[in-house]
Amino acid sequence: MTGPWLSRMFNNRAHGLLSAMIGGGPRIGLFLIALLLSIFFTTTTSFAEKISFRWAILADSTEGMRALDFTGSPIVFSGTALQFYIEHLNNCHVYLFLLDSSDNLTPIYPPQKGYYDYGFPRGPKLVPPGDQSFTFVPPPGTETLLLVASVERLFQLEKLTEVFNQNPDQMGQQVLLLQEIEDMFAGNDAKSRSAERMEKVEVRYSSADGIKEKRFKAIKVKSSDFYGRKLLIDHR
């Protein structure tokens, strides 16, 4: 993209200016080179960011549903109302799984087979929807959320998830699915964390009492090709 544009700029419009600047001294010439490199890398970076979505794990509090803070391992007590928030900001593929304190795996998102067959979802998604929620039940321990996002659709992950959903009591199927996720996570933790930014979100949704709104802070992700996070919750 930059090649022909850069060539035309040098040949037609800026050749004299460039010569004058470079001729005027090394500092001016270096300034111009730095400026051109800045334009090039800014353009390249903007095109590289292909994954863009927001997520949060909401928990009931004295101030309503608020996002858990995953700078550490947040504490959640049995019976606390919880809800997932996911919002696609471009056409990336997002997957979410829960490995609970009893080592039972539950695929959370996407909500059904073939979810990405006919395009991408638009608007915020609350799981479960509306004012509904879920809770952690005893035994206490570590609840592990496995969050994956990819530019490419992860057909193998979807296939293993489908087989697991058909045979949820077969431990071998769970092991295969978890291994697939762990292999994708390998070496990506630091890169994924660096792709995160905190952002205020307002989500409107329908309920039996009409249109309602939730306000909270969510994580916005912008990355080039893959994002994977293992999120640990201290269930007490």
matplotlib code that plots the C-alpha trace (Angstrom):
import matplotlib.pyplot as plt

x = [0.0, 2.8, 5.1, 3.5, 2.3, 5.8, 7.3, 4.9, 5.5, 9.2, 9.1, 6.3, 5.8, 8.5, 11.7, 12.7, 11.7, 13.5, 16.7, 16.5, 16.0, 18.8, 21.0, 20.1, 21.7, 21.7, 19.2, 16.4, 17.1, 16.8, 13.6, 12.0, 13.0, 11.7, 8.4, 8.0, 8.8, 6.2, 3.5, 4.4, 4.4, 1.2, -0.6, 0.8, -0.2, -3.8, -4.2, -2.6, -5.3, -7.8, -9.1, -11.3, -13.9, -14.9, -15.4, -16.2, -17.3, -19.9, -20.6, -23.4, -22.3, -23.8, -23.6, -25.3, -23.5, -19.8, -16.9, -14.4, -10.8, -8.4, -5.2, -5.2, -7.5, -10.8, -12.7, -16.3, -18.5, -20.9, -24.3, -23.1, -25.0, -22.7, -23.0, -20.7, -20.5, -19.0, -19.3, -17.7, -16.3, -15.2, -15.4, -13.3, -14.1, -14.5, -14.8, -15.2, -15.1, -15.4, -13.4, -15.0, -13.7, -14.8, -12.7, -15.9, -15.6, -18.6, -18.5, -20.1, -19.6, -20.6, -24.0, -24.7, -23.2, -22.6, -22.8, -20.3, -21.8, -23.9, -21.8, -20.9, -23.1, -23.7, -24.3, -23.6, -24.2, -25.0, -24.8, -27.2, -29.3, -31.2, -31.5, -30.7, -27.5, -25.7, -23.8, -20.8, -21.8, -19.6, -17.0, -14.9, -11.7, -10.4, -12.8, -10.9, -12.2, -10.6, -11.1, -9.9, -10.3, -8.9, -9.0, -9.4, -12.3, -11.1, -12.8, -10.8, -11.8, -15.4, -15.4, -13.9, -16.4, -19.3, -18.1, -17.6, -21.2, -22.4, -20.4, -20.0, -19.4, -16.5, -13.3, -11.3, -13.2, -12.7, -9.0, -8.7, -10.6, -8.6, -5.3, -6.4, -7.0, -3.7, -1.7, -3.1, -2.3, 1.3, 3.6, 0.8, 0.0, 2.2, 1.1, -2.6, -2.2, -0.6, -3.6, -6.0, -7.3, -10.0, -13.1, -16.4, -19.4, -23.2, -25.3, -29.0, -31.1, -34.7, -36.4, -39.9, -39.9, -38.9, -35.5, -32.8, -29.2, -26.0, -22.9, -19.5, -15.9, -14.9, -11.7, -11.3, -9.0, -7.2, -4.7, -3.4, -4.2, -4.8, -5.8, -5.9, -6.4, -6.7, -8.7, -8.7, -11.4, -11.0, -14.3, -15.0]
y = [0.0, 2.4, 1.6, 3.4, 6.3, 6.8, 6.7, 9.2, 11.5, 11.5, 11.8, 14.4, 16.6, 16.3, 15.6, 19.2, 19.6, 16.4, 17.6, 20.9, 19.4, 16.9, 19.5, 21.9, 19.6, 16.1, 16.9, 18.0, 14.9, 12.6, 14.3, 13.7, 10.0, 9.6, 11.2, 8.9, 5.8, 6.9, 7.2, 3.8, 1.9, 3.7, 2.5, -1.0, -1.3, -0.1, -2.9, -5.5, -5.2, -7.7, -9.0, -6.5, -7.4, -6.6, -9.0, -9.0, -11.4, -9.7, -10.4, -9.1, -6.5, -3.8, -1.6, -4.1, -6.2, -5.2, -6.7, -8.9, -7.6, -10.1, -8.3, -11.1, -13.9, -12.3, -13.9, -15.1, -16.8, -19.7, -18.4, -15.0, -14.1, -14.1, -13.3, -13.2, -10.2, -10.5, -8.0, -8.5, -5.2, -6.8, -10.2, -12.3, -15.7, -15.8, -19.0, -19.3, -22.4, -22.9, -25.6, -25.6, -26.4, -30.1, -30.3, -30.4, -28.6, -26.5, -24.8, -21.3, -19.4, -19.6, -20.8, -23.3, -25.5, -23.6, -20.2, -18.7, -20.3, -17.3, -14.3, -12.7, -11.5, -7.8, -6.0, -7.0, -10.5, -11.3, -15.0, -15.9, -13.1, -10.2, -10.3, -14.0, -15.2, -18.3, -19.2, -21.3, -24.2, -26.1, -27.4, -24.2, -24.1, -22.6, -21.8, -21.5, -19.6, -20.2, -17.4, -17.7, -15.3, -15.8, -14.1, -17.6, -19.8, -22.6, -25.6, -28.2, -26.5, -26.4, -30.1, -31.2, -29.1, -30.7, -34.2, -33.3, -31.9, -35.2, -37.2, -34.9, -37.8, -39.2, -37.9, -38.7, -36.2, -33.5, -34.2, -33.8, -30.5, -29.1, -30.1, -28.3, -25.1, -25.5, -25.9, -22.7, -20.8, -21.9, -18.8, -16.3, -15.1, -11.9, -11.0, -11.4, -9.3, -6.5, -6.4, -5.5, -2.1, -1.1, 0.6, 1.8, 0.1, 0.7, -2.3, -2.0, -5.2, -6.3, -7.6, -8.4, -4.8, -3.2, -1.9, -1.8, -0.7, -2.0, 0.1, -1.4, -1.6, -4.2, -5.4, -4.3, -6.5, -5.4, -7.9, -9.1, -12.8, -14.6, -13.9, -16.4, -15.9, -18.3, -16.5, -17.9, -17.2, -18.0, -19.6, -19.7]
z = [0.0, 0.9, -2.0, -5.0, -2.7, -1.3, -4.8, -6.2, -3.3, -3.8, -7.6, -8.1, -5.1, -2.5, -4.4, -4.2, -0.6, 0.3, -1.4, 0.3, 3.7, 3.4, 1.9, 4.8, 7.3, 8.8, 11.5, 9.1, 6.9, 9.9, 11.0, 7.6, 7.6, 11.1, 10.1, 7.1, 9.2, 11.8, 9.1, 7.7, 11.0, 12.2, 9.0, 9.4, 13.0, 12.3, 9.7, 12.0, 14.7, 13.4, 16.8, 18.6, 21.3, 24.9, 27.7, 31.5, 34.2, 36.2, 39.9, 42.1, 44.7, 46.9, 43.8, 41.4, 38.8, 38.6, 36.6, 38.5, 38.6, 37.0, 37.8, 40.5, 41.4, 42.4, 45.3, 44.7, 47.3, 46.7, 45.7, 44.3, 41.1, 38.0, 34.4, 31.3, 29.0, 25.4, 22.6, 19.1, 17.8, 14.5, 12.8, 15.2, 16.7, 20.4, 22.6, 26.4, 28.6, 32.4, 34.2, 37.7, 41.1, 40.6, 37.4, 35.2, 31.9, 30.5, 27.1, 27.6, 24.3, 21.5, 22.8, 20.1, 17.3, 14.0, 15.7, 13.2, 10.1, 9.0, 9.9, 13.2, 16.1, 16.6, 19.9, 23.4, 24.6, 28.2, 29.2, 30.6, 29.0, 30.6, 34.4, 34.6, 36.3, 37.4, 40.6, 41.7, 44.0, 46.5, 46.7, 47.0, 45.1, 41.8, 39.0, 35.7, 32.8, 29.4, 26.9, 23.3, 20.4, 16.8, 13.4, 11.9, 12.8, 15.0, 13.4, 15.3, 18.6, 17.5, 16.5, 19.8, 21.6, 19.7, 20.4, 24.1, 24.3, 23.0, 25.5, 28.5, 30.9, 29.0, 30.7, 27.6, 25.5, 28.1, 28.2, 24.4, 24.4, 27.3, 25.6, 22.4, 24.4, 26.4, 23.2, 21.8, 25.0, 25.1, 24.9, 24.3, 27.9, 27.8, 24.3, 25.3, 28.4, 26.5, 24.1, 27.0, 27.9, 30.5, 29.1, 30.5, 29.0, 29.0, 28.0, 27.3, 27.4, 27.4, 30.6, 31.8, 33.2, 29.9, 28.7, 31.4, 31.5, 33.1, 33.5, 34.3, 33.3, 30.7, 29.1, 25.5, 23.4, 20.3, 18.8, 15.4, 15.2, 18.5, 22.1, 24.9, 28.7, 31.6, 34.3, 37.8, 40.4, 44.1, 44.9, 48.7]

ax = plt.figure().add_subplot(projection="3d")
ax.plot(x, y, z, "-o")
ax.set_aspect("equal")
plt.show()
